[in-house]
Protein backbone atom coordinates (compact mmCIF):
# COMPACT_ATOMS: atom_id res chain seq x y z
CA UNK A 1 0.00 0.00 0.00
CA UNK A 2 1.34 3.43 -0.87
CA UNK A 3 1.05 5.93 1.94
CA UNK A 4 -0.27 9.41 1.37
CA UNK A 5 -0.46 12.56 3.45
CA UNK A 6 -2.09 12.12 6.80
CA UNK A 7 -5.54 13.35 7.69
CA UNK A 8 -6.94 14.31 11.04
CA UNK A 9 -9.73 12.83 13.11
CA UNK A 10 -13.30 13.42 12.00
CA UNK A 11 -16.78 11.98 12.25
CA UNK A 12 -15.93 8.54 10.88
CA UNK A 13 -15.05 5.43 12.85
CA UNK A 14 -11.37 5.39 11.84
CA UNK A 15 -8.55 7.87 11.45
CA UNK A 16 -8.62 9.33 7.96
CA UNK A 17 -5.03 8.36 7.20
CA UNK A 18 -3.47 5.87 4.82
CA UNK A 19 -2.81 3.54 7.76
CA UNK A 20 -6.25 3.99 9.32
CA UNK A 21 -8.09 3.40 6.06
CA UNK A 22 -6.17 0.31 4.95
CA UNK A 23 -8.42 -2.18 6.80
CA UNK A 24 -11.49 -0.30 5.51
CA UNK A 25 -10.23 -0.65 1.94
CA UNK A 26 -9.48 -4.35 2.44
CA UNK A 27 -12.92 -5.14 3.89
CA UNK A 28 -14.72 -3.06 1.24
CA UNK A 29 -12.93 -4.81 -1.60
CA UNK A 30 -13.49 -8.22 -0.03
CA UNK A 31 -17.21 -7.49 0.33
CA UNK A 32 -17.36 -6.43 -3.33
CA UNK A 33 -15.39 -9.46 -4.50
CA UNK A 34 -12.35 -7.37 -5.46
CA UNK A 35 -8.65 -7.71 -4.65
CA UNK A 36 -7.14 -4.77 -2.75
CA UNK A 37 -3.55 -6.04 -2.84
CA UNK A 38 -1.17 -3.50 -4.37
CA UNK A 39 -3.79 -0.73 -4.44
CA UNK A 40 -2.32 2.75 -5.03
CA UNK A 41 -3.45 5.73 -2.95
CA UNK A 42 -3.96 8.52 -5.49
CA UNK A 43 -5.11 11.28 -3.13
CA UNK A 44 -6.22 11.90 0.42
CA UNK A 45 -8.42 14.94 0.90
CA UNK A 46 -12.20 15.16 1.11
CA UNK A 47 -12.01 11.57 -0.16
CA UNK A 48 -9.39 8.88 -0.16
CA UNK A 49 -9.06 7.62 -3.73
CA UNK A 50 -7.37 4.32 -4.52
CA UNK A 51 -6.62 2.64 -7.85
CA UNK A 52 -6.70 -1.15 -7.69
CA UNK A 53 -3.83 -3.10 -9.21
CA UNK A 54 -5.91 -6.13 -10.13
CA UNK A 55 -8.64 -4.38 -12.16
CA UNK A 56 -9.24 -0.94 -13.76
CA UNK A 57 -11.30 0.12 -10.74
CA UNK A 58 -11.04 3.18 -8.47
CA UNK A 59 -12.22 3.01 -4.86
CA UNK A 60 -13.43 6.21 -3.21
CA UNK A 61 -13.71 6.44 0.59
CA UNK A 62 -15.49 9.59 1.80
CA UNK A 63 -14.13 11.54 4.75
CA UNK A 64 -17.60 12.81 5.70
CA UNK A 65 -19.74 9.91 7.01
CA UNK A 66 -22.98 11.79 6.29
CA UNK A 67 -22.72 11.53 2.49
CA UNK A 68 -24.34 8.13 2.02
CA UNK A 69 -27.50 9.49 0.37
CA UNK A 70 -25.38 11.75 -1.82
CA UNK A 71 -23.23 8.85 -2.98
CA UNK A 72 -26.28 6.65 -3.59
CA UNK A 73 -27.52 9.41 -5.86
CA UNK A 74 -24.13 9.66 -7.62
CA UNK A 75 -24.16 5.94 -8.37
CA UNK A 76 -27.72 6.27 -9.68
CA UNK A 77 -26.69 9.20 -11.88
CA UNK A 78 -23.78 7.22 -13.30
CA UNK A 79 -26.00 4.28 -14.15
CA UNK A 80 -28.63 6.51 -15.75
CA UNK A 81 -26.04 8.41 -17.83
CA UNK A 82 -24.75 5.08 -19.10
CA UNK A 83 -28.25 4.24 -20.39
CA UNK A 84 -28.14 7.55 -22.28
CA UNK A 85 -24.69 6.73 -23.72
CA UNK A 86 -23.37 9.93 -22.13
CA UNK A 87 -19.57 9.94 -21.53
CA UNK A 88 -19.25 10.02 -17.75
CA UNK A 89 -17.71 7.89 -15.03
CA UNK A 90 -19.11 4.37 -14.91
CA UNK A 91 -19.70 2.07 -11.97
CA UNK A 92 -19.04 -1.69 -12.05
CA UNK A 93 -22.35 -3.29 -12.97
CA UNK A 94 -22.18 -6.17 -10.50
CA UNK A 95 -21.16 -4.15 -7.42
CA UNK A 96 -23.85 -3.22 -4.88
CA UNK A 97 -22.97 0.17 -3.48
CA UNK A 98 -22.32 2.37 -1.65
CA UNK A 99 -20.94 0.32 1.22
CA UNK A 100 -20.62 1.62 4.78
CA UNK A 101 -17.72 0.15 6.71
CA UNK A 102 -16.40 1.48 10.04
CA UNK A 103 -18.46 4.62 9.52
CA UNK A 104 -16.97 5.27 6.09
CA UNK A 105 -18.92 5.49 2.83
CA UNK A 106 -17.25 3.58 0.00
CA UNK A 107 -18.01 3.61 -3.73
CA UNK A 108 -16.40 1.84 -6.68
CA UNK A 109 -15.82 3.40 -10.11
CA UNK A 110 -14.36 2.20 -13.37
CA UNK A 111 -10.93 3.75 -13.94
CA UNK A 112 -10.83 6.26 -16.80
CA UNK A 113 -7.15 5.62 -17.51
CA UNK A 114 -3.89 4.84 -15.77
CA UNK A 115 -2.71 8.44 -15.61
CA UNK A 116 -4.62 11.64 -14.89
CA UNK A 117 -5.00 13.60 -18.14
CA UNK A 118 -7.51 16.44 -18.37
CA UNK A 119 -9.58 17.16 -21.47
CA UNK A 120 -10.13 20.71 -22.77
CA UNK A 121 -12.57 23.49 -21.86
CA UNK A 122 -13.99 23.21 -25.38
CA UNK A 123 -14.82 19.56 -24.75
CA UNK A 124 -16.31 20.55 -21.40
CA UNK A 125 -18.61 22.94 -23.25
CA UNK A 126 -19.68 20.13 -25.60
CA UNK A 127 -20.54 17.82 -22.71
CA UNK A 128 -22.41 20.50 -20.77
CA UNK A 129 -24.43 21.48 -23.82
CA UNK A 130 -25.42 17.85 -24.31
CA UNK A 131 -26.10 17.31 -20.60
CA UNK A 132 -28.32 20.38 -20.41
CA UNK A 133 -30.58 19.00 -23.15
CA UNK A 134 -31.60 16.08 -20.93
CA UNK A 135 -34.86 16.02 -19.06
CA UNK A 136 -34.01 14.71 -15.60
CA UNK A 137 -35.73 11.43 -14.68
CA UNK A 138 -37.74 11.61 -11.46
CA UNK A 139 -36.22 8.29 -10.42
CA UNK A 140 -32.90 10.02 -9.66
CA UNK A 141 -34.47 12.17 -6.94
CA UNK A 142 -32.16 15.08 -7.67
CA UNK A 143 -32.21 17.85 -5.04
CA UNK A 144 -32.64 21.54 -5.76
CA UNK A 145 -29.31 23.33 -5.66
CA UNK A 146 -29.39 25.88 -2.83
CA UNK A 147 -26.22 28.00 -2.98
CA UNK A 148 -27.09 29.92 0.17
CA UNK A 149 -27.43 26.72 2.20
CA UNK A 150 -24.23 25.42 0.65
CA UNK A 151 -22.33 28.57 1.63
CA UNK A 152 -23.76 28.46 5.17
CA UNK A 153 -22.71 24.82 5.54
CA UNK A 154 -19.23 25.64 4.24
CA UNK A 155 -18.81 28.42 6.79
CA UNK A 156 -19.65 26.11 9.70
CA UNK A 157 -16.81 24.50 11.59
CA UNK A 158 -14.07 26.82 10.36
CA UNK A 159 -12.15 26.43 13.60
CA UNK A 160 -8.74 27.19 12.16
CA UNK A 161 -9.44 30.74 11.01
CA UNK A 162 -9.57 34.01 12.93
CA UNK A 163 -12.80 35.48 14.28
CA UNK A 164 -12.16 38.51 12.10
CA UNK A 165 -11.97 36.40 8.93
CA UNK A 166 -15.03 34.39 9.94
CA UNK A 167 -17.09 37.54 10.51
CA UNK A 168 -15.95 38.98 7.19
CA UNK A 169 -16.95 35.83 5.28
CA UNK A 170 -20.32 35.58 7.04
CA UNK A 171 -21.15 39.21 6.28
CA UNK A 172 -20.14 38.71 2.66
CA UNK A 173 -22.37 35.64 2.47
CA UNK A 174 -25.34 37.57 3.87
CA UNK A 175 -24.90 40.36 1.31
CA UNK A 176 -24.57 37.92 -1.59
CA UNK A 177 -27.68 36.03 -0.46
CA UNK A 178 -29.73 39.20 -0.95
CA UNK A 179 -28.16 39.84 -4.35
CA UNK A 180 -28.78 36.24 -5.45
CA UNK A 181 -32.48 36.48 -4.60
CA UNK A 182 -32.79 39.34 -7.09
CA UNK A 183 -31.15 37.53 -10.03
CA UNK A 184 -33.09 36.98 -13.24
CA UNK A 185 -31.78 33.77 -14.80
CA UNK A 186 -32.10 33.39 -18.57
CA UNK A 187 -31.05 29.79 -19.22
CA UNK A 188 -33.54 26.97 -18.62
CA UNK A 189 -33.85 25.45 -15.16
CA UNK A 190 -32.95 21.78 -14.99
CA UNK A 191 -30.26 19.20 -14.38
CA UNK A 192 -26.72 20.43 -13.73
CA UNK A 193 -23.41 18.76 -12.91
CA UNK A 194 -22.92 21.17 -10.02
CA UNK A 195 -19.13 21.40 -10.11
CA UNK A 196 -18.41 21.77 -13.82
CA UNK A 197 -14.80 22.80 -14.37
CA UNK A 198 -11.70 21.64 -16.21
CA UNK A 199 -10.77 19.61 -13.12
CA UNK A 200 -13.78 17.34 -13.59
CA UNK A 201 -13.32 16.30 -17.20
CA UNK A 202 -10.72 13.63 -17.89
CA UNK A 203 -9.36 12.06 -21.07
CA UNK A 204 -10.44 8.42 -21.35
CA UNK A 205 -7.82 5.87 -22.31
CA UNK A 206 -9.50 5.60 -25.73
CA UNK A 207 -9.24 9.38 -26.24
CA UNK A 208 -12.74 10.74 -25.58
CA UNK A 209 -13.52 13.18 -22.74
CA UNK A 210 -15.35 11.90 -19.65
CA UNK A 211 -17.25 13.87 -17.00
CA UNK A 212 -16.33 12.80 -13.45
CA UNK A 213 -17.38 13.57 -9.85
CA UNK A 214 -21.12 13.06 -10.25
CA UNK A 215 -22.19 13.60 -6.63
CA UNK A 216 -23.05 17.28 -7.21
CA UNK A 217 -25.84 16.62 -9.73
CA UNK A 218 -28.84 18.76 -8.89
CA UNK A 219 -31.67 20.85 -10.32
CA UNK A 220 -30.79 24.53 -10.81
CA UNK A 221 -30.43 27.32 -13.36
CA UNK A 222 -27.92 26.09 -15.96
CA UNK A 223 -25.81 29.23 -15.39
CA UNK A 224 -24.25 27.40 -12.43
CA UNK A 225 -22.50 24.95 -14.74
CA UNK A 226 -20.89 27.79 -16.72
CA UNK A 227 -19.67 30.02 -13.91
CA UNK A 228 -16.40 28.31 -13.06
CA UNK A 229 -15.00 28.35 -16.59
CA UNK A 230 -15.93 32.03 -16.92
CA UNK A 231 -14.38 33.12 -13.63
CA UNK A 232 -11.33 30.90 -14.05
CA UNK A 233 -10.62 32.93 -17.21
CA UNK A 234 -11.86 36.33 -16.08
CA UNK A 235 -10.62 36.50 -12.50
CA UNK A 236 -7.69 34.11 -12.19
CA UNK A 237 -6.36 33.73 -15.75
CA UNK A 238 -6.33 29.94 -15.39
CA UNK A 239 -7.78 29.79 -18.92
CA UNK A 240 -6.64 31.81 -21.91
CA UNK A 241 -8.82 34.23 -23.86
CA UNK A 242 -8.81 31.81 -26.80
CA UNK A 243 -9.85 28.89 -24.59
CA UNK A 244 -12.74 30.83 -23.12
CA UNK A 245 -13.84 32.08 -26.55
CA UNK A 246 -13.94 28.49 -27.80
CA UNK A 247 -15.92 27.43 -24.70
CA UNK A 248 -18.50 30.14 -25.41
CA UNK A 249 -18.66 29.22 -29.10
CA UNK A 250 -19.16 25.51 -28.40
CA UNK A 251 -21.76 25.99 -25.65
CA UNK A 252 -23.55 28.88 -27.35
CA UNK A 253 -23.83 31.36 -24.48
CA UNK A 254 -21.42 33.84 -22.86
CA UNK A 255 -22.20 34.02 -19.15
CA UNK A 256 -20.02 37.10 -18.75
CA UNK A 257 -22.56 39.10 -20.80
CA UNK A 258 -25.35 38.22 -18.35
CA UNK A 259 -26.05 40.92 -15.68
CA UNK A 260 -25.94 38.39 -12.85
CA UNK A 261 -22.45 37.14 -13.68
CA UNK A 262 -20.59 39.03 -10.93
CA UNK A 263 -22.98 37.90 -8.18
CA UNK A 264 -22.78 34.27 -9.28
CA UNK A 265 -18.98 34.50 -9.52
CA UNK A 266 -18.79 36.05 -6.04
CA UNK A 267 -20.90 33.24 -4.60
CA UNK A 268 -18.89 30.47 -6.24
CA UNK A 269 -15.70 32.20 -5.18
CA UNK A 270 -16.91 32.33 -1.57
CA UNK A 271 -17.60 28.58 -1.70
CA UNK A 272 -14.05 28.01 -2.93
CA UNK A 273 -12.56 30.12 -0.15
CA UNK A 274 -14.68 28.53 2.58
CA UNK A 275 -13.75 25.02 1.38
CA UNK A 276 -10.09 25.96 1.57
CA UNK A 277 -10.63 27.32 5.09
CA UNK A 278 -11.34 23.77 6.27
CA UNK A 279 -7.84 22.69 5.19
CA UNK A 280 -5.83 25.37 7.01
CA UNK A 281 -5.15 23.32 10.15
CA UNK A 282 -3.70 20.37 8.23
CA UNK A 283 -1.81 22.07 5.38
CA UNK A 284 0.60 25.00 5.45
CA UNK A 285 0.11 25.57 1.73
CA UNK A 286 -3.68 25.66 2.19
CA UNK A 287 -3.30 28.14 5.05
CA UNK A 288 -1.15 30.43 2.91
CA UNK A 289 -3.55 30.22 -0.03
CA UNK A 290 -6.55 30.86 2.23
CA UNK A 291 -4.89 34.01 3.60
CA UNK A 292 -4.09 35.19 0.07
CA UNK A 293 -7.67 34.66 -1.07
CA UNK A 294 -9.29 36.38 1.91
CA UNK A 295 -6.96 39.33 1.39
CA UNK A 296 -8.12 39.49 -2.24
CA UNK A 297 -11.77 39.45 -1.21
CA UNK A 298 -11.13 42.32 1.20
CA UNK A 299 -9.15 44.48 -1.22
CA UNK A 300 -10.56 43.40 -4.59
CA UNK A 301 -7.00 42.91 -5.84
CA UNK A 302 -4.60 40.05 -6.44
CA UNK A 303 -7.00 37.44 -7.79
CA UNK A 304 -4.57 36.72 -10.62
CA UNK A 305 -2.17 35.49 -7.93
CA UNK A 306 -4.51 32.72 -6.77
CA UNK A 307 -3.26 29.21 -7.37
CA UNK A 308 -5.49 26.22 -8.23
CA UNK A 309 -6.02 24.08 -5.14
C-alpha positions as CSV (number, residue, x, y, z in Angstrom):
1,X,0.0,0.0,0.0
2,X,1.3,3.4,-0.9
3,X,1.1,5.9,1.9
4,X,-0.3,9.4,1.4
5,X,-0.5,12.6,3.5
6,X,-2.1,12.1,6.8
7,X,-5.5,13.3,7.7
8,X,-6.9,14.3,11.0
9,X,-9.7,12.8,13.1
10,X,-13.3,13.4,12.0
11,X,-16.8,12.0,12.3
12,X,-15.9,8.5,10.9
13,X,-15.1,5.4,12.9
14,X,-11.4,5.4,11.8
15,X,-8.6,7.9,11.5
16,X,-8.6,9.3,8.0
17,X,-5.0,8.4,7.2
18,X,-3.5,5.9,4.8
19,X,-2.8,3.5,7.8
20,X,-6.2,4.0,9.3
21,X,-8.1,3.4,6.1
22,X,-6.2,0.3,5.0
23,X,-8.4,-2.2,6.8
24,X,-11.5,-0.3,5.5
25,X,-10.2,-0.7,1.9
26,X,-9.5,-4.3,2.4
27,X,-12.9,-5.1,3.9
28,X,-14.7,-3.1,1.2
29,X,-12.9,-4.8,-1.6
30,X,-13.5,-8.2,0.0
31,X,-17.2,-7.5,0.3
32,X,-17.4,-6.4,-3.3
33,X,-15.4,-9.5,-4.5
34,X,-12.4,-7.4,-5.5
35,X,-8.6,-7.7,-4.7
36,X,-7.1,-4.8,-2.8
37,X,-3.6,-6.0,-2.8
38,X,-1.2,-3.5,-4.4
39,X,-3.8,-0.7,-4.4
40,X,-2.3,2.7,-5.0
41,X,-3.4,5.7,-3.0
42,X,-4.0,8.5,-5.5
43,X,-5.1,11.3,-3.1
44,X,-6.2,11.9,0.4
45,X,-8.4,14.9,0.9
46,X,-12.2,15.2,1.1
47,X,-12.0,11.6,-0.2
48,X,-9.4,8.9,-0.2
49,X,-9.1,7.6,-3.7
50,X,-7.4,4.3,-4.5
51,X,-6.6,2.6,-7.8
52,X,-6.7,-1.1,-7.7
53,X,-3.8,-3.1,-9.2
54,X,-5.9,-6.1,-10.1
55,X,-8.6,-4.4,-12.2
56,X,-9.2,-0.9,-13.8
57,X,-11.3,0.1,-10.7
58,X,-11.0,3.2,-8.5
59,X,-12.2,3.0,-4.9
60,X,-13.4,6.2,-3.2
61,X,-13.7,6.4,0.6
62,X,-15.5,9.6,1.8
63,X,-14.1,11.5,4.8
64,X,-17.6,12.8,5.7
65,X,-19.7,9.9,7.0
66,X,-23.0,11.8,6.3
67,X,-22.7,11.5,2.5
68,X,-24.3,8.1,2.0
69,X,-27.5,9.5,0.4
70,X,-25.4,11.8,-1.8
71,X,-23.2,8.8,-3.0
72,X,-26.3,6.6,-3.6
73,X,-27.5,9.4,-5.9
74,X,-24.1,9.7,-7.6
75,X,-24.2,5.9,-8.4
76,X,-27.7,6.3,-9.7
77,X,-26.7,9.2,-11.9
78,X,-23.8,7.2,-13.3
79,X,-26.0,4.3,-14.2
80,X,-28.6,6.5,-15.8
81,X,-26.0,8.4,-17.8
82,X,-24.8,5.1,-19.1
83,X,-28.2,4.2,-20.4
84,X,-28.1,7.6,-22.3
85,X,-24.7,6.7,-23.7
86,X,-23.4,9.9,-22.1
87,X,-19.6,9.9,-21.5
88,X,-19.2,10.0,-17.8
89,X,-17.7,7.9,-15.0
90,X,-19.1,4.4,-14.9
91,X,-19.7,2.1,-12.0
92,X,-19.0,-1.7,-12.0
93,X,-22.4,-3.3,-13.0
94,X,-22.2,-6.2,-10.5
95,X,-21.2,-4.2,-7.4
96,X,-23.9,-3.2,-4.9
97,X,-23.0,0.2,-3.5
98,X,-22.3,2.4,-1.6
99,X,-20.9,0.3,1.2
100,X,-20.6,1.6,4.8
101,X,-17.7,0.1,6.7
102,X,-16.4,1.5,10.0
103,X,-18.5,4.6,9.5
104,X,-17.0,5.3,6.1
105,X,-18.9,5.5,2.8
106,X,-17.2,3.6,0.0
107,X,-18.0,3.6,-3.7
108,X,-16.4,1.8,-6.7
109,X,-15.8,3.4,-10.1
110,X,-14.4,2.2,-13.4
111,X,-10.9,3.7,-13.9
112,X,-10.8,6.3,-16.8
113,X,-7.2,5.6,-17.5
114,X,-3.9,4.8,-15.8
115,X,-2.7,8.4,-15.6
116,X,-4.6,11.6,-14.9
117,X,-5.0,13.6,-18.1
118,X,-7.5,16.4,-18.4
119,X,-9.6,17.2,-21.5
120,X,-10.1,20.7,-22.8
121,X,-12.6,23.5,-21.9
122,X,-14.0,23.2,-25.4
123,X,-14.8,19.6,-24.7
124,X,-16.3,20.6,-21.4
125,X,-18.6,22.9,-23.3
126,X,-19.7,20.1,-25.6
127,X,-20.5,17.8,-22.7
128,X,-22.4,20.5,-20.8
129,X,-24.4,21.5,-23.8
130,X,-25.4,17.9,-24.3
131,X,-26.1,17.3,-20.6
132,X,-28.3,20.4,-20.4
133,X,-30.6,19.0,-23.2
134,X,-31.6,16.1,-20.9
135,X,-34.9,16.0,-19.1
136,X,-34.0,14.7,-15.6
137,X,-35.7,11.4,-14.7
138,X,-37.7,11.6,-11.5
139,X,-36.2,8.3,-10.4
140,X,-32.9,10.0,-9.7
141,X,-34.5,12.2,-6.9
142,X,-32.2,15.1,-7.7
143,X,-32.2,17.8,-5.0
144,X,-32.6,21.5,-5.8
145,X,-29.3,23.3,-5.7
146,X,-29.4,25.9,-2.8
147,X,-26.2,28.0,-3.0
148,X,-27.1,29.9,0.2
149,X,-27.4,26.7,2.2
150,X,-24.2,25.4,0.6
151,X,-22.3,28.6,1.6
152,X,-23.8,28.5,5.2
153,X,-22.7,24.8,5.5
154,X,-19.2,25.6,4.2
155,X,-18.8,28.4,6.8
156,X,-19.6,26.1,9.7
157,X,-16.8,24.5,11.6
158,X,-14.1,26.8,10.4
159,X,-12.2,26.4,13.6
160,X,-8.7,27.2,12.2
161,X,-9.4,30.7,11.0
162,X,-9.6,34.0,12.9
163,X,-12.8,35.5,14.3
164,X,-12.2,38.5,12.1
165,X,-12.0,36.4,8.9
166,X,-15.0,34.4,9.9
167,X,-17.1,37.5,10.5
168,X,-15.9,39.0,7.2
169,X,-16.9,35.8,5.3
170,X,-20.3,35.6,7.0
171,X,-21.1,39.2,6.3
172,X,-20.1,38.7,2.7
173,X,-22.4,35.6,2.5
174,X,-25.3,37.6,3.9
175,X,-24.9,40.4,1.3
176,X,-24.6,37.9,-1.6
177,X,-27.7,36.0,-0.5
178,X,-29.7,39.2,-0.9
179,X,-28.2,39.8,-4.3
180,X,-28.8,36.2,-5.4
181,X,-32.5,36.5,-4.6
182,X,-32.8,39.3,-7.1
183,X,-31.2,37.5,-10.0
184,X,-33.1,37.0,-13.2
185,X,-31.8,33.8,-14.8
186,X,-32.1,33.4,-18.6
187,X,-31.0,29.8,-19.2
188,X,-33.5,27.0,-18.6
189,X,-33.9,25.5,-15.2
190,X,-32.9,21.8,-15.0
191,X,-30.3,19.2,-14.4
192,X,-26.7,20.4,-13.7
193,X,-23.4,18.8,-12.9
194,X,-22.9,21.2,-10.0
195,X,-19.1,21.4,-10.1
196,X,-18.4,21.8,-13.8
197,X,-14.8,22.8,-14.4
198,X,-11.7,21.6,-16.2
199,X,-10.8,19.6,-13.1
200,X,-13.8,17.3,-13.6
201,X,-13.3,16.3,-17.2
202,X,-10.7,13.6,-17.9
203,X,-9.4,12.1,-21.1
204,X,-10.4,8.4,-21.3
205,X,-7.8,5.9,-22.3
206,X,-9.5,5.6,-25.7
207,X,-9.2,9.4,-26.2
208,X,-12.7,10.7,-25.6
209,X,-13.5,13.2,-22.7
210,X,-15.3,11.9,-19.7
211,X,-17.3,13.9,-17.0
212,X,-16.3,12.8,-13.5
213,X,-17.4,13.6,-9.8
214,X,-21.1,13.1,-10.2
215,X,-22.2,13.6,-6.6
216,X,-23.1,17.3,-7.2
217,X,-25.8,16.6,-9.7
218,X,-28.8,18.8,-8.9
219,X,-31.7,20.9,-10.3
220,X,-30.8,24.5,-10.8
221,X,-30.4,27.3,-13.4
222,X,-27.9,26.1,-16.0
223,X,-25.8,29.2,-15.4
224,X,-24.3,27.4,-12.4
225,X,-22.5,25.0,-14.7
226,X,-20.9,27.8,-16.7
227,X,-19.7,30.0,-13.9
228,X,-16.4,28.3,-13.1
229,X,-15.0,28.4,-16.6
230,X,-15.9,32.0,-16.9
231,X,-14.4,33.1,-13.6
232,X,-11.3,30.9,-14.1
233,X,-10.6,32.9,-17.2
234,X,-11.9,36.3,-16.1
235,X,-10.6,36.5,-12.5
236,X,-7.7,34.1,-12.2
237,X,-6.4,33.7,-15.7
238,X,-6.3,29.9,-15.4
239,X,-7.8,29.8,-18.9
240,X,-6.6,31.8,-21.9
241,X,-8.8,34.2,-23.9
242,X,-8.8,31.8,-26.8
243,X,-9.8,28.9,-24.6
244,X,-12.7,30.8,-23.1
245,X,-13.8,32.1,-26.6
246,X,-13.9,28.5,-27.8
247,X,-15.9,27.4,-24.7
248,X,-18.5,30.1,-25.4
249,X,-18.7,29.2,-29.1
250,X,-19.2,25.5,-28.4
251,X,-21.8,26.0,-25.6
252,X,-23.6,28.9,-27.3
253,X,-23.8,31.4,-24.5
254,X,-21.4,33.8,-22.9
255,X,-22.2,34.0,-19.2
256,X,-20.0,37.1,-18.8
257,X,-22.6,39.1,-20.8
258,X,-25.4,38.2,-18.3
259,X,-26.0,40.9,-15.7
260,X,-25.9,38.4,-12.8
261,X,-22.4,37.1,-13.7
262,X,-20.6,39.0,-10.9
263,X,-23.0,37.9,-8.2
264,X,-22.8,34.3,-9.3
265,X,-19.0,34.5,-9.5
266,X,-18.8,36.1,-6.0
267,X,-20.9,33.2,-4.6
268,X,-18.9,30.5,-6.2
269,X,-15.7,32.2,-5.2
270,X,-16.9,32.3,-1.6
271,X,-17.6,28.6,-1.7
272,X,-14.1,28.0,-2.9
273,X,-12.6,30.1,-0.2
274,X,-14.7,28.5,2.6
275,X,-13.8,25.0,1.4
276,X,-10.1,26.0,1.6
277,X,-10.6,27.3,5.1
278,X,-11.3,23.8,6.3
279,X,-7.8,22.7,5.2
280,X,-5.8,25.4,7.0
281,X,-5.2,23.3,10.1
282,X,-3.7,20.4,8.2
283,X,-1.8,22.1,5.4
284,X,0.6,25.0,5.4
285,X,0.1,25.6,1.7
286,X,-3.7,25.7,2.2
287,X,-3.3,28.1,5.1
288,X,-1.2,30.4,2.9
289,X,-3.6,30.2,0.0
290,X,-6.5,30.9,2.2
291,X,-4.9,34.0,3.6
292,X,-4.1,35.2,0.1
293,X,-7.7,34.7,-1.1
294,X,-9.3,36.4,1.9
295,X,-7.0,39.3,1.4
296,X,-8.1,39.5,-2.2
297,X,-11.8,39.4,-1.2
298,X,-11.1,42.3,1.2
299,X,-9.2,44.5,-1.2
300,X,-10.6,43.4,-4.6
301,X,-7.0,42.9,-5.8
302,X,-4.6,40.0,-6.4
303,X,-7.0,37.4,-7.8
304,X,-4.6,36.7,-10.6
305,X,-2.2,35.5,-7.9
306,X,-4.5,32.7,-6.8
307,X,-3.3,29.2,-7.4
308,X,-5.5,26.2,-8.2
309,X,-6.0,24.1,-5.1
